[in-house]
Amino acid sequence: LSLIVLGLVKPEEAYEAVEWKVIFMLAGVLSMGAALEKTGGSQFIAQGIQFATGEFSPHVTLAVLFMFTMISTNFLSNNATAALIAPIAIKLAQLMELSERPFVIAIMFAASLSFITPMGYQTNTMIYTPGNYRFSDYTKIGIPLSIILCIVAMIVIPIYFPFAKTP
């Protein structure tokens, strides 16, 4: 905005520089997240996750949610992934009568781990061709890195953000 006000960039140039596909995708996914919440979809999905992981400790449920988010963010944007999965994570914590904080922190962190594919994050995509990278280059480095960070997160998150609800 300041570049336009100062006359350094024309409004038409600024408009052309906007990635409208990304804007519309984010708007659509944010709307989808809100729709999941309003229609009870997040409750339904959370109940399914709780049913599948119900016999296990909250650590296992957190790990499953973390890995699902981590995988999703490599194909969607991190913002879109977080917007879709956060309402599900919150409902899941409520159903399990646990604090929402460790689940939301896990989603936030996992949605940022887009190392496995070149389309996971804008920077990955930007350097893909100029760097002469192959898709397999991302997976070779991204999978071990993501696994290491997942293990660290599963240890650290419950320490700083306990599962017990605080009054």
N, C-alpha and C positions, 0 to 999 in steps of 0.2 A: 504494500500500500504506500509506504514511504517512497519507494522508487518511482511509483506513478505520480505521486504528489510533487516530487522533485523534478519530474519530467525526464528522468533517466530511462524509463521504460514506458512505452505506449500501452494504453489499456488493451488494445488488440493483441499485442505481444504477450501480455500477462495472461489473457484469456486463452490464447493458443498454447501456452506452456502448461496449462493445467491438464493433468491426466484424468479426464472425465470418466473413463471406464473405472478407475479406482474409486473415485468419488461415489459413483452410482453403486458399485459393488458394496462399499462400506455402508452406504445409506440403506441398501437392501438387507444387508446382514444385521445391521443394528435394528431395523424394523422386524426382522425375523426373530431376533433375540427377545424383543418386546412382545411379539406375538406368542412366542413360546411361553413366556411368563403369563400373559393374560388369558390364554386359552387352556392353561393347565398342562401344556406340553412338557414344560420343564419338570413339573411334578411327576408326570407319567414316566419320563425318562429317568428321573432320579429314583423312582420306585423300582424301576427295572435294574438299575445299577445296584441299589441296595439289596434287591433280591439275589442278584448274582454274586455279590460280595458279602452278604449278610453274616455268614458264618465266620468271617475273617475279622481281624483287628482293623481299626480305623487306618492304620498304616498301610494296609493292603489296598483299601479303598482309595486312599490318597494316591498311592502309587499307580493304580489303574487309571484314575482320572488324570494324573500328571502325564502318563505315557500317551493316553488318548489325545490330550491337548497338544503334546509335543509332536506327535505324528501329524495331527490336523494342521498345525501351523506351518508345516512344510508344503502344504498344498493350497491353503487359504492365506490371507494376510494375518499377521499377529493380532491386529485390531479385530478383525472379523472372527477369528477363533475365540478370542477372549469374550467378545460380545455374545457369541453363541453358547459358550460353555459355562460362563460365570453364573447365569441364573440356575443352571442345572446343578452346579456345585453348591450353591447356596441352599437350594431345596434339599439336596442330598444331606448336607450337614444338619439341616433342621429335622429331617426325617430320622436321622441317627441320634438326634438330641446332643449334637456336638457343636462346638464353636465353629462359626463360618470362616473365621480368619485363616486357619491353616489351609483350607480348601481354596479360598480366594487368592491367597499368596501363591499357592502351587499353580493355579491357573495363570496368574500374572507372570510367574517365572517361566513356566513351560511354554507359554505362548511366545516367548522371546527366543526360544531355542530353535531357530529356523536355519540349521546348518546342513541338513541332509539333502536338500534339493536346490538347484539354482533359482527356482521360482519362489522359494520360501520367503525371501526378503528382497527388497529393491536393490540393495547393494550386491547381493549374490547375482542377480540378473544383469546388473550393469557391467560387472567384470567378467561374466561368462565368456562372451565372444572376444573382447580385447585380450583377455588373459589366456586364450586358447585352451580353456578348460573343457573337460568332458563331464557329462552327468556323473559318471562313476567317481570322478575326483571329489565331488561333494559327498557322495555316500561313503567313500573310504575314510575320509576325515570326520565327516559329520556324525556318522553312527557311533563310533567310539566316544567322541566328544560328548554327544548327547547322553549316552549311557553313563558316563562318568558324572556329568552334571546332574542327572536324575538320581543317582546314588547319593551324591552329596546333598541334594535337596531333600531327599527322603530322611536323611539323618538330621539336617539342620532345621528344617521348617518346624517339625514338632517340638524342638527344643525352644525356639524363640516364640512360637505361636502354638501353645498347647491345645489339645483337643477339648479339654474340659471347658465348659461355658463359665464365664466369669459373671457374677451377679451384678 
